[in-house]
């Protein structure tokens, strides 16, 4: 149940405008930490020789077997950029995205 909800978050994230987000490295790190925290909560600890431990990051990603949230956002941004490039030249969205600003602020 929880895995499907996390997958829904990954699939629906482009619907909330993530293709326009500006992600700094700190933002990417925070999103990755958040996703791993959720995955650790879903999959739980592992028992090795009568000792419980948290799962390693590689174990989480192997179990989850989906693209992570940061990669999903980057793919959505690339998809949006491809969409912009294919637009007609007179559309405002393309003009705003590709034109270079003139003058001073």
C-alpha positions as CSV (number, residue, x, y, z in Angstrom):
1,X,0.0,0.0,0.0
2,X,2.7,2.5,1.0
3,X,4.9,1.7,-2.0
4,X,2.0,2.5,-4.4
5,X,1.5,5.8,-2.7
6,X,5.2,6.7,-3.1
7,X,5.1,5.6,-6.7
8,X,2.0,7.8,-7.2
9,X,4.0,10.8,-5.7
10,X,6.8,10.1,-8.3
11,X,4.3,9.8,-11.2
12,X,2.1,12.8,-10.3
13,X,4.9,15.1,-9.3
14,X,5.1,16.6,-12.9
15,X,1.4,17.6,-12.5
16,X,2.3,20.0,-9.7
17,X,4.8,22.1,-11.7
18,X,8.1,20.5,-10.8
19,X,9.3,21.1,-14.3
20,X,9.7,24.8,-13.4
21,X,11.4,24.2,-10.0
22,X,14.9,25.5,-9.6
23,X,16.6,22.7,-7.6
24,X,19.9,23.6,-5.8
25,X,22.2,20.8,-4.7
26,X,20.9,21.3,-1.1
27,X,17.3,20.9,-2.4
28,X,18.3,17.7,-4.2
29,X,20.0,16.4,-1.1
30,X,16.9,17.1,1.1
31,X,14.6,15.4,-1.4
32,X,16.8,12.3,-1.5
33,X,17.0,12.2,2.3
34,X,13.3,12.5,2.5
35,X,12.7,9.7,0.0
36,X,15.1,7.4,1.7
37,X,13.5,8.1,5.1
38,X,10.1,7.1,3.7
39,X,11.5,4.0,2.1
40,X,13.2,3.0,5.4
41,X,9.9,3.4,7.1
42,X,8.1,1.3,4.5
43,X,10.6,-1.5,4.2
44,X,11.6,-1.6,7.8
45,X,14.9,-2.8,9.4
46,X,16.6,-6.1,8.5
47,X,17.7,-8.8,10.9
48,X,21.3,-10.1,10.6
49,X,22.6,-12.6,13.1
50,X,19.9,-11.7,15.7
51,X,20.7,-8.0,15.4
52,X,18.4,-5.5,13.8
53,X,19.8,-2.7,11.6
54,X,18.6,-0.1,9.2
55,X,18.8,-0.9,5.5
56,X,21.6,0.6,3.5
57,X,20.8,3.0,0.6
58,X,21.7,0.5,-2.1
59,X,19.3,-2.1,-0.5
60,X,16.5,0.5,-0.4
61,X,17.0,1.4,-4.1
62,X,17.2,-2.3,-5.1
63,X,13.9,-3.1,-3.3
64,X,12.1,0.0,-4.6
65,X,13.2,-0.5,-8.2
66,X,11.9,2.9,-9.4
67,X,13.6,6.1,-10.3
68,X,14.2,8.4,-7.4
69,X,12.3,11.6,-6.9
70,X,15.2,13.9,-8.0
71,X,15.7,12.0,-11.2
72,X,11.9,12.1,-11.9
73,X,12.0,15.9,-11.5
74,X,15.0,16.3,-13.8
75,X,13.3,14.1,-16.4
76,X,10.1,16.3,-16.2
77,X,12.3,19.4,-16.7
78,X,13.9,17.9,-19.7
79,X,10.5,16.9,-21.1
80,X,9.3,20.5,-20.6
81,X,12.4,21.9,-22.3
82,X,11.8,19.7,-25.3
83,X,8.2,20.9,-25.4
84,X,9.4,24.5,-25.3
85,X,11.9,24.0,-28.2
86,X,9.1,22.5,-30.4
87,X,6.7,25.4,-29.9
88,X,6.1,28.1,-32.5
89,X,8.4,31.1,-32.2
90,X,5.6,33.6,-31.6
91,X,4.2,32.0,-28.4
92,X,4.9,33.9,-25.2
93,X,6.1,30.8,-23.3
94,X,8.9,30.2,-25.8
95,X,9.8,33.9,-25.9
96,X,10.1,34.1,-22.1
97,X,12.2,30.9,-21.9
98,X,14.6,31.4,-24.7
99,X,15.0,35.2,-25.1
100,X,17.9,36.9,-23.4
101,X,16.9,39.8,-21.1
102,X,18.0,43.2,-22.2
103,X,19.0,46.2,-20.0
104,X,19.5,46.4,-16.3
105,X,17.3,45.3,-13.5
